[in-house]
Amino acid sequence: MATVLNVLNGIVKTPTADVLWGAAPIDWCEENLPETNPLSIAEFHNSWTNIFYIISGLLLLRSHLRLHSDIRDPLFAFFIFNIIMTGVTSAWFHSTLLFLAQKSDEFFENAAMVSLLYYHVFPLGSSSKIIKYRGACCAVHTLLLGVGILCIPDLFCEIHLITTVLITFKTGYIRTESLPPHTRSKALNLFSSSFASVGVAFFCWLLDFLLCIYFSPFYLHAFVWHLGTSISLYYGGEASLLIREKYIKIEEKEKNSKEKSY
């Protein structure tokens, strides 16, 4: 028992104010040159390229608002919010290298995937009961996520993110199985583009992280990880909107058929 407690004490940490507002343990593969720009940004390219997330989120917001109000989903709106906040907090982190900024970035990128996960795990119908229930489950998960990221600073973010991404892709794929062939093909193409984008981005993230001395001149984290993951989020979001829109239309068609039969 004492051994277990010792292990937990080594893993779980209580963040103090000094830790939160102190330096982040991660310093990404870009030379810190705050004195060379008027805003004193530490990692210049790693900071400004977060605009890709904001653009991705705004494009998805436009697509979401174009849908009929009955098809719009508050959980998808939360997904969009988290994408935009990922851009904001990631820029904050790379420009300041603060621990709290790093954890904020990690929280919102994970929260984006959590919201999309619950979007697909539960039935995609228009039932208000289902929408409220999955929203509550997502809220609890997101709250626990925040605690985990703050109190388990080492590897929790990465393990949770990779696991959530894989499960989300799997559940999204399952959702396409009952779609008409043309719609299913379109959704699968979007998911494939999303998966390919994040795959390339993750590979370059690893190169940047493990072999920085060789790849630092290429700014892989800035121009491939940020761009690739923002493209992946956009394609994944568009596929998810397409699936829900078709599900709602099928639901309405079945409902109308039943009413006519009576």
BADREN-279291 format. One line per field, with one value per residue: residue number from 0; residue in three letters; x negated, y negated, z negated of N, C-alpha, C, O in turn. Coordinates in steps of 0.2 Angstrom, whole numbers, always signed. Layout:
N
pos	[NUM:...];
code	[ala:...];
n_c1	[X:...];
n_c2	[Y:...];
n_c3	[Z:...];
ca_c1	[X:...];
ca_c2	[Y:...];
ca_c3	[Z:...];
c_c1	[X:...];
c_c2	[Y:...];
c_c3	[Z:...];
o_c1	[X:...];
o_c2	[Y:...];
o_c3	[Z:...];
//
This chain:
262
pos	[0:1:2:3:4:5:6:7:8:9:10:11:12:13:14:15:16:17:18:19:20:21:22:23:24:25:26:27:28:29:30:31:32:33:34:35:36:37:38:39:40:41:42:43:44:45:46:47:48:49:50:51:52:53:54:55:56:57:58:59:60:61:62:63:64:65:66:67:68:69:70:71:72:73:74:75:76:77:78:79:80:81:82:83:84:85:86:87:88:89:90:91:92:93:94:95:96:97:98:99:100:101:102:103:104:105:106:107:108:109:110:111:112:113:114:115:116:117:118:119:120:121:122:123:124:125:126:127:128:129:130:131:132:133:134:135:136:137:138:139:140:141:142:143:144:145:146:147:148:149:150:151:152:153:154:155:156:157:158:159:160:161:162:163:164:165:166:167:168:169:170:171:172:173:174:175:176:177:178:179:180:181:182:183:184:185:186:187:188:189:190:191:192:193:194:195:196:197:198:199:200:201:202:203:204:205:206:207:208:209:210:211:212:213:214:215:216:217:218:219:220:221:222:223:224:225:226:227:228:229:230:231:232:233:234:235:236:237:238:239:240:241:242:243:244:245:246:247:248:249:250:251:252:253:254:255:256:257:258:259:260:261];
code	[met:ala:thr:val:leu:asn:val:leu:asn:gly:ile:val:lys:thr:pro:thr:ala:asp:val:leu:trp:gly:ala:ala:pro:ile:asp:trp:cys:glu:glu:asn:leu:pro:glu:thr:asn:pro:leu:ser:ile:ala:glu:phe:his:asn:ser:trp:thr:asn:ile:phe:tyr:ile:ile:ser:gly:leu:leu:leu:leu:arg:ser:his:leu:arg:leu:his:ser:asp:ile:arg:asp:pro:leu:phe:ala:phe:phe:ile:phe:asn:ile:ile:met:thr:gly:val:thr:ser:ala:trp:phe:his:ser:thr:leu:leu:phe:leu:ala:gln:lys:ser:asp:glu:phe:phe:glu:asn:ala:ala:met:val:ser:leu:leu:tyr:tyr:his:val:phe:pro:leu:gly:ser:ser:ser:lys:ile:ile:lys:tyr:arg:gly:ala:cys:cys:ala:val:his:thr:leu:leu:leu:gly:val:gly:ile:leu:cys:ile:pro:asp:leu:phe:cys:glu:ile:his:leu:ile:thr:thr:val:leu:ile:thr:phe:lys:thr:gly:tyr:ile:arg:thr:glu:ser:leu:pro:pro:his:thr:arg:ser:lys:ala:leu:asn:leu:phe:ser:ser:ser:phe:ala:ser:val:gly:val:ala:phe:phe:cys:trp:leu:leu:asp:phe:leu:leu:cys:ile:tyr:phe:ser:pro:phe:tyr:leu:his:ala:phe:val:trp:his:leu:gly:thr:ser:ile:ser:leu:tyr:tyr:gly:gly:glu:ala:ser:leu:leu:ile:arg:glu:lys:tyr:ile:lys:ile:glu:glu:lys:glu:lys:asn:ser:lys:glu:lys:ser:tyr];
n_c1	[-4:-10:-19:-11:-5:-16:-20:-9:-10:-21:-16:-4:-1:+0:+4:-4:-3:-15:-20:-10:-11:-24:-39:-36:-38:-41:-50:-48:-54:-61:-70:-71:-67:-63:-67:-68:-57:-43:-32:-38:-38:-41:-43:-42:-36:-30:-20:-12:-7:+4:+15:+21:+29:+40:+45:+49:+59:+68:+72:+79:+89:+96:+101:+109:+119:+125:+134:+150:+160:+165:+156:+144:+132:+128:+117:+109:+106:+99:+88:+83:+80:+70:+59:+56:+52:+41:+32:+30:+25:+14:+6:+4:-4:-15:-21:-24:-28:-24:-19:-5:+1:-3:+4:+17:+18:+16:+28:+39:+36:+38:+51:+58:+58:+65:+78:+82:+81:+92:+102:+103:+104:+116:+133:+138:+150:+164:+169:+172:+169:+159:+149:+147:+143:+131:+124:+122:+114:+103:+99:+95:+85:+76:+73:+66:+56:+49:+45:+36:+26:+20:+16:+9:-3:-13:-12:+1:+10:+5:+8:+22:+26:+22:+29:+42:+44:+42:+53:+64:+62:+65:+79:+85:+83:+91:+103:+106:+110:+124:+128:+134:+126:+119:+118:+112:+99:+94:+93:+84:+73:+70:+67:+55:+47:+45:+39:+27:+21:+19:+11:-1:-5:-7:-18:-28:-28:-33:-46:-51:-50:-59:-71:-76:-88:-91:-80:-76:-78:-67:-55:-44:-35:-27:-23:-19:-13:-4:+4:+7:+15:+25:+32:+36:+45:+54:+59:+63:+74:+82:+86:+93:+104:+110:+114:+123:+133:+138:+143:+154:+162:+166:+172:+183:+190:+193:+202:+212:+217:+223:+233:+241:+245:+254];
n_c2	[+6:-6:-8:-10:-22:-30:-30:-36:-48:-53:-54:-61:-78:-93:-109:-124:-142:-147:-137:-137:-150:-149:-144:-134:-116:-112:-117:-122:-117:-129:-143:-154:-171:-184:-197:-201:-205:-216:-213:-205:-190:-174:-161:-164:-159:-148:-153:-163:-155:-148:-154:-146:-137:-145:-150:-138:-134:-145:-143:-131:-135:-144:-134:-127:-136:-138:-127:-121:-126:-116:-106:-110:-108:-109:-103:-102:-115:-118:-111:-118:-130:-125:-122:-135:-141:-133:-138:-151:-149:-141:-150:-159:-151:-147:-160:-165:-154:-149:-139:-138:-142:-133:-121:-126:-126:-112:-108:-113:-108:-94:-95:-98:-86:-78:-83:-81:-67:-63:-68:-59:-46:-45:-42:-51:-58:-70:-71:-79:-74:-65:-74:-82:-73:-68:-79:-82:-71:-74:-86:-82:-74:-83:-91:-82:-80:-93:-93:-82:-86:-97:-91:-79:-81:-75:-66:-63:-72:-68:-54:-54:-62:-55:-43:-47:-53:-42:-34:-42:-43:-30:-28:-38:-32:-21:-27:-30:-19:-16:-25:-32:-26:-36:-47:-41:-38:-51:-56:-47:-50:-63:-60:-52:-61:-69:-60:-57:-70:-72:-62:-64:-76:-72:-64:-73:-81:-72:-71:-84:-84:-74:-75:-88:-95:-92:-96:-109:-120:-119:-122:-113:-110:-122:-124:-112:-104:-113:-117:-105:-98:-108:-107:-94:-94:-102:-95:-83:-89:-94:-81:-76:-85:-83:-69:-70:-79:-71:-60:-67:-70:-58:-53:-62:-59:-45:-47:-55:-46:-36:-44:-46:-33:-30];
n_c3	[+0:-4:+6:+17:+14:+14:+27:+33:+27:+34:+46:+46:+44:+35:+41:+38:+35:+39:+47:+58:+63:+67:+77:+91:+93:+105:+120:+135:+151:+157:+159:+145:+146:+140:+140:+153:+159:+158:+149:+140:+141:+138:+145:+161:+174:+170:+163:+171:+180:+175:+179:+189:+182:+177:+189:+195:+185:+187:+200:+199:+190:+199:+208:+199:+195:+207:+208:+205:+191:+183:+185:+180:+167:+150:+144:+155:+157:+145:+148:+159:+152:+143:+153:+158:+146:+143:+153:+148:+134:+137:+144:+134:+125:+133:+135:+123:+115:+102:+89:+85:+97:+106:+100:+102:+116:+119:+112:+120:+133:+130:+125:+137:+144:+135:+135:+148:+148:+139:+147:+157:+151:+144:+150:+165:+166:+165:+152:+138:+125:+127:+132:+120:+111:+116:+117:+103:+100:+107:+101:+88:+91:+97:+86:+77:+86:+85:+72:+72:+82:+75:+63:+66:+74:+82:+97:+96:+104:+117:+118:+116:+126:+138:+137:+136:+149:+157:+154:+157:+171:+174:+169:+177:+190:+188:+187:+201:+207:+208:+217:+233:+248:+257:+248:+237:+244:+246:+233:+228:+236:+231:+218:+220:+226:+215:+206:+212:+213:+199:+196:+204:+198:+184:+186:+190:+179:+169:+175:+173:+160:+155:+163:+163:+165:+178:+186:+183:+192:+200:+194:+190:+181:+181:+194:+199:+189:+183:+194:+200:+190:+188:+201:+201:+190:+196:+207:+201:+193:+203:+209:+198:+197:+209:+207:+196:+202:+212:+204:+197:+207:+212:+200:+200:+211:+209:+198:+204:+213:+204:+199:+210:+212:+202];
ca_c1	[+0:-14:-22:-6:-5:-23:-19:-4:-13:-26:-12:+1:-4:+5:+1:-4:-3:-22:-20:-6:-14:-31:-41:-33:-44:-42:-52:-48:-60:-62:-75:-68:-70:-58:-70:-69:-50:-40:-28:-42:-36:-47:-43:-38:-33:-25:-14:-7:-3:+10:+21:+24:+35:+45:+48:+53:+65:+73:+75:+84:+95:+100:+105:+114:+124:+129:+139:+157:+159:+166:+150:+138:+131:+124:+111:+104:+104:+94:+82:+80:+77:+63:+54:+54:+48:+34:+28:+29:+21:+8:+2:+2:-9:-22:-23:-26:-31:-21:-16:+2:+3:-4:+9:+23:+17:+18:+35:+43:+36:+42:+59:+61:+59:+70:+84:+83:+82:+98:+106:+103:+105:+123:+137:+138:+156:+165:+172:+169:+167:+152:+144:+145:+139:+124:+120:+120:+108:+97:+97:+92:+78:+72:+71:+61:+50:+46:+41:+31:+21:+17:+13:+5:-6:-17:-10:+9:+12:+4:+11:+29:+28:+22:+35:+49:+44:+43:+60:+68:+62:+69:+86:+87:+83:+97:+109:+107:+112:+131:+129:+134:+120:+116:+117:+106:+93:+92:+91:+78:+67:+68:+63:+49:+42:+44:+34:+21:+18:+16:+5:-7:-6:-10:-24:-32:-28:-38:-53:-52:-51:-64:-77:-76:-94:-92:-75:-74:-77:-61:-49:-39:-29:-23:-20:-16:-9:+2:+8:+10:+20:+31:+35:+39:+51:+59:+62:+67:+80:+87:+89:+98:+110:+114:+118:+129:+138:+142:+147:+160:+167:+169:+177:+189:+193:+197:+207:+218:+220:+227:+239:+245:+248:+259];
ca_c2	[+0:-12:-8:-13:-29:-33:-30:-41:-55:-55:-56:-67:-84:-99:-115:-130:-148:-148:-133:-139:-156:-148:-142:-128:-112:-111:-123:-118:-117:-135:-147:-160:-177:-189:-203:-203:-207:-221:-210:-200:-184:-169:-157:-168:-155:-143:-157:-166:-149:-146:-157:-141:-134:-150:-150:-131:-135:-150:-140:-126:-139:-146:-128:-125:-141:-137:-122:-122:-127:-109:-101:-113:-104:-113:-100:-104:-122:-117:-108:-124:-134:-123:-123:-142:-142:-130:-143:-157:-147:-138:-156:-161:-146:-148:-167:-166:-148:-149:-133:-138:-143:-126:-117:-128:-124:-105:-107:-115:-103:-88:-96:-98:-79:-75:-86:-77:-60:-62:-70:-52:-40:-44:-43:-58:-60:-76:-70:-84:-70:-63:-80:-85:-68:-67:-86:-81:-67:-78:-91:-79:-71:-89:-93:-78:-81:-98:-91:-77:-89:-101:-87:-74:-85:-71:-61:-63:-75:-65:-48:-55:-64:-50:-38:-50:-54:-35:-31:-47:-41:-23:-29:-42:-27:-17:-31:-31:-12:-16:-31:-30:-25:-42:-51:-37:-39:-58:-56:-43:-54:-68:-57:-49:-67:-71:-55:-58:-76:-72:-57:-68:-81:-69:-61:-79:-83:-67:-73:-90:-83:-69:-76:-95:-97:-91:-98:-115:-125:-118:-124:-108:-111:-128:-124:-106:-102:-117:-117:-99:-97:-112:-104:-88:-96:-105:-89:-79:-93:-94:-75:-75:-89:-79:-63:-72:-82:-65:-57:-70:-70:-51:-53:-65:-55:-40:-50:-57:-39:-33:-48:-44:-26:-31];
ca_c3	[+0:-4:+12:+22:+12:+16:+34:+34:+25:+39:+52:+45:+41:+33:+44:+34:+39:+42:+53:+63:+67:+68:+83:+93:+93:+112:+124:+142:+156:+160:+154:+142:+148:+139:+141:+160:+161:+154:+144:+135:+142:+137:+151:+165:+179:+166:+160:+175:+184:+172:+183:+193:+178:+177:+196:+195:+181:+190:+206:+196:+188:+205:+210:+194:+195:+213:+207:+202:+183:+180:+186:+176:+161:+145:+143:+160:+156:+140:+152:+162:+147:+141:+158:+157:+139:+144:+156:+143:+129:+140:+146:+127:+123:+137:+135:+116:+112:+96:+87:+86:+104:+109:+98:+105:+123:+118:+110:+125:+138:+128:+125:+143:+146:+131:+138:+155:+146:+137:+153:+161:+146:+143:+156:+168:+167:+163:+146:+133:+119:+129:+132:+114:+108:+119:+115:+96:+99:+110:+96:+83:+94:+98:+79:+75:+90:+83:+66:+74:+85:+70:+57:+69:+79:+86:+101:+96:+110:+123:+118:+116:+133:+143:+135:+138:+156:+161:+152:+161:+178:+174:+168:+183:+195:+187:+189:+208:+210:+210:+222:+240:+251:+259:+242:+234:+247:+245:+226:+227:+239:+227:+212:+223:+226:+208:+203:+216:+210:+192:+196:+206:+193:+178:+188:+190:+171:+166:+178:+170:+153:+154:+167:+164:+167:+185:+190:+181:+197:+204:+190:+191:+176:+183:+201:+201:+184:+182:+200:+201:+185:+190:+207:+198:+186:+201:+211:+196:+191:+209:+209:+193:+199:+214:+204:+192:+206:+215:+199:+195:+213:+212:+195:+201:+217:+206:+194:+209:+216:+199:+198:+216:+212:+198];
c_c1	[-4:-17:-18:-5:-11:-22:-14:-6:-18:-22:-8:-2:+1:+1:+2:-4:-10:-23:-16:-8:-21:-32:-38:-39:-46:-44:-53:-54:-60:-66:-70:-71:-65:-61:-70:-62:-47:-35:-31:-40:-42:-48:-39:-33:-28:-19:-10:-4:+3:+16:+25:+30:+41:+49:+52:+60:+70:+76:+81:+90:+99:+104:+110:+120:+128:+135:+145:+156:+161:+160:+144:+138:+126:+118:+106:+102:+99:+87:+79:+76:+70:+58:+52:+50:+41:+30:+26:+24:+14:+3:+0:-4:-16:-25:-26:-30:-30:-18:-8:+5:+2:+2:+16:+23:+19:+25:+40:+43:+39:+49:+62:+63:+64:+77:+86:+84:+89:+104:+108:+106:+112:+127:+138:+144:+158:+168:+168:+166:+160:+147:+142:+141:+132:+120:+118:+114:+102:+94:+93:+85:+73:+69:+66:+55:+46:+42:+35:+25:+17:+13:+9:+2:-10:-13:-2:+12:+11:+8:+19:+31:+28:+27:+41:+49:+45:+50:+65:+68:+66:+76:+89:+88:+90:+103:+111:+110:+119:+133:+130:+127:+116:+114:+111:+100:+90:+90:+84:+72:+65:+64:+56:+44:+40:+38:+28:+17:+15:+11:-1:-9:-9:-17:-29:-33:-33:-45:-55:-54:-58:-71:-77:-82:-95:-86:-72:-73:-70:-54:-43:-33:-24:-19:-17:-11:-2:+7:+11:+16:+27:+35:+39:+45:+56:+63:+66:+74:+85:+90:+94:+104:+114:+117:+124:+135:+142:+146:+154:+165:+170:+174:+183:+193:+197:+203:+214:+221:+224:+233:+244:+249:+254:+265];
c_c2	[-6:-13:-12:-20:-33:-35:-36:-48:-57:-57:-61:-72:-90:-105:-121:-136:-149:-143:-135:-145:-155:-146:-135:-123:-110:-117:-120:-120:-123:-140:-153:-166:-183:-196:-206:-205:-212:-219:-205:-193:-179:-165:-160:-164:-150:-147:-160:-160:-146:-149:-152:-138:-139:-150:-143:-132:-140:-147:-135:-130:-141:-140:-126:-130:-141:-131:-124:-122:-120:-105:-104:-109:-108:-110:-101:-111:-122:-115:-114:-129:-132:-123:-130:-144:-139:-134:-148:-154:-144:-144:-159:-157:-148:-155:-168:-160:-147:-142:-133:-139:-136:-121:-119:-126:-116:-104:-108:-110:-96:-89:-96:-91:-76:-77:-82:-70:-59:-64:-63:-46:-39:-45:-50:-61:-67:-76:-75:-80:-68:-68:-82:-79:-67:-74:-85:-77:-70:-83:-88:-76:-77:-92:-89:-79:-87:-97:-86:-81:-94:-97:-81:-77:-81:-66:-61:-66:-71:-58:-49:-57:-59:-45:-41:-51:-47:-33:-36:-45:-34:-24:-33:-37:-23:-20:-31:-24:-12:-22:-28:-30:-31:-46:-48:-38:-46:-59:-53:-46:-59:-65:-54:-55:-69:-67:-56:-64:-75:-67:-60:-73:-78:-66:-67:-81:-78:-69:-79:-89:-79:-71:-84:-98:-97:-95:-105:-120:-125:-120:-119:-108:-117:-127:-118:-104:-106:-117:-111:-97:-101:-110:-98:-89:-99:-99:-85:-82:-93:-87:-74:-79:-85:-73:-65:-75:-76:-61:-60:-70:-63:-50:-56:-62:-49:-42:-52:-51:-36:-37:-46:-37:-25:-34];
c_c3	[+0:+2:+17:+20:+14:+23:+36:+32:+30:+45:+52:+41:+40:+36:+39:+38:+43:+48:+59:+67:+68:+75:+85:+94:+100:+116:+131:+146:+160:+156:+152:+143:+147:+140:+148:+163:+156:+148:+139:+135:+142:+143:+156:+170:+175:+163:+165:+180:+181:+175:+187:+189:+178:+184:+197:+191:+184:+196:+204:+193:+193:+207:+205:+194:+202:+212:+204:+194:+180:+180:+182:+169:+156:+144:+149:+160:+150:+144:+156:+157:+144:+146:+158:+151:+139:+148:+152:+138:+131:+141:+139:+125:+126:+136:+128:+112:+104:+95:+88:+93:+107:+107:+101:+113:+123:+117:+116:+131:+136:+128:+131:+145:+141:+133:+144:+153:+144:+142:+157:+157:+145:+149:+158:+169:+164:+156:+141:+127:+121:+129:+125:+110:+110:+117:+108:+96:+102:+105:+90:+85:+95:+91:+77:+79:+87:+77:+68:+77:+80:+65:+60:+75:+84:+90:+101:+102:+116:+124:+119:+123:+138:+143:+138:+146:+160:+160:+156:+168:+179:+174:+174:+189:+194:+189:+196:+211:+212:+215:+229:+243:+253:+253:+238:+237:+246:+238:+225:+230:+234:+221:+214:+223:+219:+205:+206:+213:+204:+192:+198:+201:+186:+180:+187:+183:+168:+169:+174:+163:+151:+157:+168:+167:+175:+189:+188:+186:+201:+201:+191:+187:+178:+189:+203:+195:+183:+188:+201:+197:+186:+196:+205:+194:+191:+205:+207:+194:+197:+210:+204:+194:+204:+212:+200:+197:+209:+210:+197:+201:+213:+206:+196:+207:+214:+202:+199:+212:+211:+198:+204:+215:+207:+201];
o_c1	[-3:-19:-20:-5:-10:-24:-16:-5:-18:-25:-8:-5:+5:-4:+8:-5:-10:-26:-19:-8:-24:-28:-38:-45:-51:-41:-58:-57:-59:-64:-66:-76:-63:-57:-72:-61:-48:-34:-28:-39:-46:-53:-33:-27:-22:-14:-4:+2:+6:+22:+30:+35:+47:+55:+58:+65:+76:+82:+86:+96:+105:+110:+116:+126:+134:+139:+145:+152:+158:+160:+140:+143:+121:+113:+100:+96:+94:+82:+72:+71:+65:+52:+46:+45:+37:+24:+20:+19:+9:-3:-6:-9:-21:-31:-30:-34:-34:-15:-5:+10:+6:+5:+20:+29:+23:+28:+44:+48:+42:+53:+68:+68:+68:+81:+92:+88:+92:+109:+113:+109:+115:+124:+138:+145:+153:+171:+162:+161:+155:+141:+136:+136:+127:+114:+113:+109:+97:+88:+88:+80:+67:+63:+61:+49:+40:+36:+30:+19:+11:+8:+5:+3:-11:-10:+1:+16:+16:+11:+22:+36:+32:+30:+45:+55:+49:+54:+70:+73:+70:+80:+94:+93:+93:+108:+117:+112:+121:+139:+128:+123:+110:+108:+107:+95:+84:+84:+80:+66:+59:+59:+51:+38:+35:+34:+22:+11:+10:+6:-6:-15:-14:-21:-35:-38:-37:-50:-61:-58:-61:-76:-78:-82:-98:-87:-68:-69:-69:-49:-37:-27:-18:-13:-13:-5:+3:+13:+17:+21:+32:+41:+44:+50:+62:+69:+71:+79:+91:+96:+99:+110:+120:+123:+129:+141:+148:+151:+159:+171:+176:+179:+189:+199:+202:+208:+219:+227:+230:+239:+250:+254:+258:+271];
o_c2	[-11:-19:-16:-24:-39:-40:-40:-53:-63:-61:-66:-71:-91:-108:-122:-135:-151:-145:-135:-145:-160:-146:-131:-125:-107:-123:-116:-125:-123:-140:-156:-167:-186:-200:-211:-206:-211:-222:-202:-190:-180:-165:-159:-165:-149:-144:-158:-162:-142:-147:-152:-136:-137:-150:-144:-130:-138:-148:-134:-127:-141:-140:-124:-128:-143:-131:-130:-118:-119:-100:-100:-108:-111:-113:-102:-113:-127:-117:-115:-131:-136:-124:-131:-147:-141:-135:-150:-158:-145:-144:-161:-160:-149:-156:-173:-161:-145:-139:-128:-136:-135:-118:-115:-124:-114:-99:-103:-108:-93:-84:-94:-90:-72:-73:-80:-66:-54:-62:-62:-42:-34:-48:-55:-65:-70:-82:-74:-82:-68:-68:-84:-81:-67:-74:-88:-78:-69:-84:-91:-77:-77:-94:-91:-78:-87:-99:-87:-79:-94:-98:-79:-75:-83:-61:-58:-62:-70:-56:-45:-55:-59:-43:-37:-50:-47:-30:-33:-44:-34:-21:-32:-37:-21:-17:-32:-24:-8:-23:-23:-34:-32:-49:-51:-39:-47:-62:-55:-46:-61:-68:-55:-55:-72:-69:-56:-64:-78:-68:-59:-73:-81:-67:-66:-84:-81:-69:-79:-92:-81:-70:-86:-102:-101:-97:-108:-125:-130:-121:-121:-107:-116:-128:-117:-102:-104:-117:-110:-94:-99:-110:-97:-86:-97:-99:-82:-79:-92:-86:-71:-77:-85:-72:-62:-73:-76:-59:-57:-69:-62:-47:-53:-62:-47:-38:-50:-51:-33:-34:-46:-37:-21:-35];
o_c3	[+4:+4:+21:+25:+16:+26:+40:+36:+31:+49:+56:+36:+44:+34:+38:+44:+48:+53:+65:+73:+69:+79:+81:+96:+102:+115:+132:+145:+166:+150:+155:+140:+151:+141:+150:+169:+150:+143:+135:+130:+145:+146:+156:+170:+178:+161:+165:+182:+184:+173:+189:+192:+179:+184:+199:+194:+184:+198:+207:+194:+193:+209:+207:+194:+202:+216:+201:+192:+175:+176:+180:+166:+158:+142:+148:+161:+151:+142:+155:+159:+144:+145:+158:+152:+136:+146:+152:+137:+128:+140:+139:+122:+123:+137:+127:+108:+100:+99:+91:+95:+112:+111:+102:+115:+127:+119:+118:+134:+141:+130:+132:+148:+144:+133:+145:+157:+146:+142:+159:+159:+146:+154:+154:+173:+161:+153:+140:+124:+116:+126:+124:+106:+106:+116:+106:+92:+99:+104:+88:+82:+93:+91:+74:+77:+87:+76:+65:+76:+81:+63:+56:+80:+90:+87:+106:+105:+120:+129:+123:+126:+142:+148:+141:+149:+164:+164:+159:+171:+184:+178:+177:+193:+199:+191:+198:+216:+216:+216:+231:+241:+252:+253:+235:+234:+245:+237:+221:+228:+234:+218:+210:+221:+218:+202:+202:+212:+202:+188:+195:+199:+184:+175:+185:+181:+164:+165:+172:+160:+146:+154:+174:+171:+178:+195:+190:+186:+204:+204:+193:+189:+178:+189:+208:+197:+183:+187:+203:+199:+185:+196:+207:+195:+190:+205:+209:+193:+196:+212:+205:+192:+204:+214:+201:+196:+210:+212:+197:+200:+215:+207:+195:+207:+216:+201:+197:+213:+213:+198:+203:+217:+208:+198];
//
